[in-house]
Amino acid sequence: MAARTGYSARSWERYLGGRSLPPREAVEALARVCGGDPSSLLVLHEMASDRWGGRHTEAPRPHLRRPRTRRRPRP
């Protein structure tokens, strides 16, 4: 897919793994490669973009973060 879309395999890994929202152009390229309708995928992309708050960067992964613990002062 990387060779056919112009986006790297690592980028597709992030996009398809939900760690990063793909740019609109990547969604269009995916539609072309798969023979799908770009307009339906772009509607889904718009919905996802709204859900992400318009961010196109790495998604926060709060479920993987360790809870912060307060350190006790040394006696």
Buried (B, 14 or more C-beta within 10 A) or exposed (E): BEEEBEBEEEBBEBBEEEEBBBBBEBBBBBBEEEEEEBEEBBEEBEEEBEEBEEEEEEEEEEEEEEEEEEEEEEE
